[in-house]
């Protein structure tokens, strides 16, 4: 949704804490999010103004590495905290970082 410079609608969005955290992160980056219904969101990413995701929020989010790749693809650079969330075990980032380096991205 942030890879495009436009507006998209997501349907069947679950009402879970990761979604709420992700929305807060996106809003700090300049993305406008509007709830169309209980499980439908309109995402307007035309005005992304930052590539530094708040570390206090990304550290609570299990899949913050998805945000890294999207910001790198859209903006060419990104600052995102290490994945957090529940204690499911190790979440190694080495393969992601290697891929970003091979693509000549700065994370």
C-alpha positions in Angstrom: 0.0 0.0 0.0 2.9 2.4 0.5 4.7 1.3 -2.6 2.2 3.1 -4.8 1.9 6.9 -4.8 -1.9 7.0 -4.5 -5.0 5.8 -2.7 -6.0 2.2 -2.2 -8.8 0.4 -0.3 -8.2 -2.6 1.8 -11.1 -4.8 2.6 -11.5 -7.6 5.3 -8.8 -6.0 7.5 -8.8 -7.8 10.8 -9.2 -5.8 14.0 -6.0 -6.9 15.7 -3.2 -5.0 17.5 -0.6 -5.4 14.7 -3.0 -3.6 12.3 -3.5 -0.8 14.8 0.2 -0.4 15.3 0.9 -0.5 11.6 -1.6 2.2 11.0 0.0 4.4 13.7 3.4 3.8 12.1 2.1 4.7 8.6 0.4 7.9 10.0 3.7 9.1 11.4 5.2 8.7 7.9 2.5 11.0 6.5 0.0 8.4 5.2 -3.6 9.2 5.7 -5.8 6.4 6.8 -9.6 6.5 6.8 -11.9 3.8 8.2 -14.6 3.2 5.6 -16.3 0.5 7.7 -15.4 -1.8 10.5 -13.0 -3.9 8.3 -12.3 -1.6 5.4 -9.6 1.1 5.3 -8.8 3.7 2.7 -5.0 4.3 2.6 -3.7 7.5 1.0 0.1 7.3 0.6 0.6 10.3 -1.8 2.2 12.4 0.9 4.8 10.2 2.6 7.2 12.7 4.2 9.5 10.6 6.2 11.5 7.4 6.0 12.2 7.0 9.7 9.6 4.8 11.3 9.2 5.4 15.1 11.3 2.8 16.9 9.0 2.6 19.8 6.2 1.4 17.5 8.2 -0.8 15.2 9.7 -2.7 18.2 6.1 -3.7 19.1 5.3 -4.9 15.6 6.1 -8.5 14.5 6.6 -7.7 10.8 8.4 -4.4 10.8 10.8 -5.8 8.1 8.0 -5.6 5.6 7.9 -1.8 6.2 11.6 -1.6 5.5 11.4 -3.2 2.1 8.4 -1.0 1.2 10.1 2.2 2.2 13.3 1.2 0.4 11.3 0.5 -2.7 9.3 3.8 -2.5 11.9 6.2 -1.1 15.3 4.6 -1.6 16.1 4.5 2.1 14.6 3.6 5.5 15.1 3.5 9.2 13.0 0.9 10.9 13.5 -0.8 14.3 14.1 -4.5 14.7 10.9 -6.7 14.8 9.2 -7.1 18.1 5.9 -8.3 19.3 5.2 -11.7 20.8 7.9 -14.1 21.8 7.6 -16.6 18.9 11.3 -17.1 18.8 14.2 -15.5 16.9 13.5 -13.3 13.9 16.8 -13.1 12.1 17.2 -10.2 9.7 20.4 -11.2 8.1 18.9 -12.5 4.9 16.8 -9.3 4.5 19.8 -7.1 5.1 21.8 -9.1 2.5 19.1 -8.7 0.0 18.8 -4.9 0.6 22.6 -4.6 0.2 22.5 -6.6 -3.0 19.9 -4.2 -4.3 22.1 -1.3 -3.2 19.6 0.0 -0.8 20.4 1.9 2.4 18.6 0.7 5.5 
